[in-house]
Amino acid sequence: MLPMSTTGPAPAGRELAIPSGDIRLAAYLVTSSHTTVRRPGLVLCHGFPMSPTQQVGFPGRGYIDLADRIAADTGWHVLTFSFRGTGRSEGNFSVAGWLADLQAAIAALRGFPSVDGVWLCGFAAGGALALCAAGEDPAVRGVAAMSAPADFGDRATDARRFVAQARQVGAIRDADFPPDVEAWARELKDVRPLVMIAKIPPRPILLVHGANDEVVPLIDARALADAAEGQVQLKVLAGAGHRLRHDPRAVALLLGWIDRQT
């Protein structure tokens, strides 16, 4: 990891650059005040940007605030970052690239000597990728996924339209990317949360979904729970939409889940 300017709002927070392949990801780490003992660590993941305005940040202000809140309330170390093509991270969006970025963030947090185990929390696409990363990495201790889609395959149906959408929100920045649209689209079919979640139990899984989610239907959460043979804690929030990061009930559920991990 490469140090960058320290401008974090919390005394223990600092900005980092995490290498992921040949690019660098903008990240923010807030460390527990309990520096004399090893503490658990959480990687916090954002979702796919809904508009260009969500590209501003290092990473987004809301995720830095949430990282600070989790660290203050739980005593954990918390790392949040911008996936490639978002915020001030380098690169262009691809779903396999985002999964590689998450794996790089896990390795970075795990590399701190004061971190005792890594858990994951993600929202929307970030939650789905957290399930995939945990399914592939048995050393991940547990996962919380909020508003997570069960699959990315529907986006591959009209890949060129999705590329145009990613370009519109700034997640694809280079004019010649992707060099092969068909290969880029195949990644959307190959990265499958619905398959990978089955590999996580008996490690703990928290799924939180809004009953009125206008982006990812509630049936996705139920499908994920079924794929894990019910070995999940599924919470459906009445009246809630897609953006659960702004719902205090979702944050309270996450904090309670974290508290039960150790």
C-alpha positions in Angstrom: 0.0 0.0 0.0 1.2 3.5 -0.8 0.5 6.4 1.6 -1.3 9.4 0.2 -2.3 12.7 1.7 -3.9 12.4 5.2 -7.2 14.3 5.0 -9.6 11.9 6.8 -12.2 13.4 9.1 -11.4 11.1 12.0 -8.1 11.3 13.9 -7.4 7.6 13.2 -8.5 7.7 9.6 -6.1 8.0 6.7 -6.1 7.7 2.9 -4.3 4.9 1.1 -3.7 3.7 -2.4 -4.1 -0.1 -2.8 -2.5 -1.8 -5.8 -4.8 -4.0 -7.8 -2.9 -5.5 -10.7 -1.5 -2.6 -12.6 -3.8 0.0 -11.2 -4.2 1.8 -7.9 -7.4 2.1 -5.9 -8.2 5.0 -3.7 -9.0 3.8 -0.2 -9.6 5.0 3.4 -8.7 3.1 6.5 -9.9 4.0 10.0 -8.1 2.0 12.7 -9.4 1.0 16.1 -8.4 3.1 19.1 -7.5 -0.2 20.8 -4.0 -0.2 19.4 -2.5 -2.5 22.1 -4.3 -5.6 20.9 -5.2 -7.1 17.6 -8.7 -6.3 16.5 -11.0 -7.6 13.7 -11.1 -5.9 10.4 -14.0 -5.1 8.0 -13.8 -4.3 4.3 -16.7 -2.0 3.3 -17.8 -2.0 -0.4 -20.0 0.4 -2.4 -22.2 -0.5 -5.3 -22.4 0.5 -8.9 -22.8 4.3 -9.3 -26.3 5.4 -10.2 -25.2 8.8 -11.7 -22.0 10.8 -12.4 -22.5 12.7 -9.1 -21.8 9.6 -7.2 -18.3 9.5 -8.7 -17.0 12.3 -6.5 -15.1 11.2 -3.5 -12.1 9.3 -2.2 -14.1 7.1 -1.7 -17.6 8.5 -1.3 -18.1 10.7 1.7 -21.0 8.5 2.9 -18.8 5.4 3.0 -16.1 7.2 4.9 -18.7 8.4 7.5 -20.0 4.8 7.8 -16.5 3.4 8.2 -15.9 6.0 11.0 -19.2 5.1 12.6 -18.5 1.3 12.5 -15.0 1.7 13.9 -16.2 4.0 16.7 -19.1 1.8 17.7 -17.4 -1.6 17.4 -13.6 -1.0 17.9 -12.9 -2.7 14.6 -10.5 -1.6 11.9 -12.5 -0.6 8.8 -11.3 -0.3 5.2 -13.4 1.2 2.5 -12.3 1.9 -1.1 -13.4 2.9 -4.6 -13.6 0.1 -7.1 -11.8 0.7 -10.4 -13.5 3.3 -12.6 -15.1 5.1 -9.6 -14.1 8.0 -7.4 -10.3 8.6 -7.7 -9.4 5.0 -8.4 -7.8 4.2 -11.7 -9.1 1.9 -14.4 -12.4 1.0 -16.0 -15.3 -1.0 -14.7 -15.6 -4.7 -15.3 -17.2 -7.1 -13.0 -14.1 -9.4 -12.9 -12.0 -6.3 -12.3 -14.2 -5.3 -9.4 -13.9 -8.8 -7.9 -10.1 -8.5 -8.2 -10.2 -5.1 -6.5 -12.1 -6.5 -3.6 -9.6 -9.4 -3.3 -6.8 -6.8 -3.3 -8.5 -4.8 -0.5 -8.9 -8.0 1.6 -5.2 -8.8 1.2 -4.3 -5.2 2.1 -6.4 -5.2 5.3 -5.2 -8.6 6.2 -1.6 -7.4 5.9 -1.8 -5.1 8.8 -0.3 -6.8 11.9 -3.0 -5.3 14.1 -5.8 -6.9 12.2 -7.2 -10.2 13.6 -9.3 -11.7 10.8 -11.3 -10.0 8.0 -15.0 -9.7 7.5 -16.8 -8.2 4.5 -19.8 -5.8 4.1 -21.1 -4.6 0.7 -24.0 -2.7 -0.7 -25.8 -3.6 -4.0 -23.2 -4.9 -6.5 -20.5 -4.6 -3.7 -22.6 -6.9 -1.5 -22.9 -9.5 -4.3 -19.1 -9.4 -4.9 -18.5 -9.7 -1.2 -20.4 -13.0 -1.3 -18.3 -14.1 -4.2 -15.1 -13.2 -2.6 -16.0 -15.0 0.6 -17.0 -18.0 -1.3 -13.6 -18.1 -3.0 -11.6 -17.3 0.1 -12.2 -19.5 3.2 -10.2 -17.2 5.4 -12.9 -14.5 5.2 -14.7 -14.8 8.5 -18.2 -13.6 7.5 -20.2 -11.4 5.1 -23.0 -8.8 5.4 -24.7 -8.0 2.0 -27.2 -5.2 1.7 -29.6 -5.0 -1.4 -27.4 -7.5 -3.2 -28.4 -8.9 -6.6 -28.3 -12.7 -6.9 -26.8 -12.5 -10.4 -25.2 -10.1 -12.9 -26.3 -12.1 -16.0 -29.2 -9.9 -16.9 -26.8 -7.1 -17.6 -25.1 -9.2 -20.3 -28.3 -9.5 -22.3 -27.6 -6.0 -23.8 -23.9 -5.6 -23.1 -23.4 -2.6 -25.3 -26.2 -0.8 -23.6 -24.6 -1.5 -20.2 -21.2 -0.4 -21.5 -22.9 2.9 -22.6 -24.5 3.2 -19.1 -21.1 2.6 -17.4 -19.5 5.2 -19.7 -22.3 7.7 -18.9 -21.7 7.5 -15.1 -17.9 7.6 -15.6 -17.1 4.1 -14.6 -15.7 3.4 -18.1 -13.3 6.3 -18.9 -11.2 5.0 -21.8 -12.7 5.3 -25.3 -11.2 1.9 -26.4 -12.5 0.0 -23.4 -13.6 -2.7 -23.3 -11.4 -4.1 -26.2 -13.7 -7.1 -26.5 -17.3 -6.4 -25.5 -18.3 -10.1 -25.7 -15.5 -11.1 -23.3 -16.5 -8.2 -21.0 -20.1 -9.5 -21.0 -19.1 -13.1 -20.3 -17.7 -11.9 -17.0 -21.2 -10.8 -16.0 -22.4 -14.3 -16.5 -19.3 -16.0 -14.9 -19.3 -14.0 -11.6 -22.2 -15.7 -9.8 -23.2 -14.7 -6.2 -26.0 -17.3 -6.3 -23.4 -20.1 -6.7 -20.7 -18.7 -4.5 -22.9 -18.0 -1.4 -23.4 -21.8 -1.0 -19.6 -22.1 -0.2 -19.7 -19.7 2.7 -21.6 -21.5 5.5 -21.1 -22.3 8.3 -19.4 -18.8 8.3 -22.0 -16.2 9.2 -24.0 -14.4 6.5 -26.3 -11.4 7.0 -28.6 -10.4 4.1 -30.6 -7.2 4.5 -33.0 -6.1 1.8 -35.7 -3.4 1.4 -39.2 -4.7 0.9 -39.7 -1.9 -1.7 -36.3 -2.1 -3.4 -36.8 -0.4 -6.8 -33.5 -1.7 -8.3 -32.9 -5.2 -7.0 -36.1 -7.2 -6.3 -36.6 -8.8 -3.0 -36.8 -12.2 -4.7 -33.0 -11.9 -5.2 -32.4 -11.9 -1.4 -34.7 -14.9 -1.0 -32.9 -16.7 -3.8 -29.6 -16.1 -2.1 -30.9 -17.3 1.2 -32.2 -20.5 -0.5 -28.9 -21.1 -2.3 -27.2 -21.1 1.1 -29.8 -23.6 2.3 -31.2 -21.1 4.8 -27.9 -20.8 6.7 -28.2 -17.0 6.6 -29.7 -14.2 8.7 -32.2 -12.6 6.3 -33.8 -9.3 7.3 -36.4 -7.6 5.2 -37.0 -3.9 6.0 -40.6 -2.8 5.6 -41.0 0.2 3.4 -37.3 0.4 2.6 -35.9 1.0 -0.9 -32.5 0.2 -2.5 -30.2 2.7 -0.7 -30.0 1.0 2.6 -26.8 2.8 3.6 -29.1 5.7 4.4 -31.5 3.6 6.4 -30.7 3.7 10.2 -32.4 0.3 10.6 -30.0 -1.3 8.2 -27.0 0.3 9.9 -28.3 -0.9 13.3 -28.6 -4.4 12.0 -25.1 -4.3 10.6 -23.7 -3.0 13.9 -25.5 -5.7 15.9 -24.3 -8.4 13.5 -20.7 -7.2 13.8 -21.0 -7.1 17.6 -22.0 -10.8 17.6 -18.9 -11.9 15.5 -16.4 -11.9 18.4 
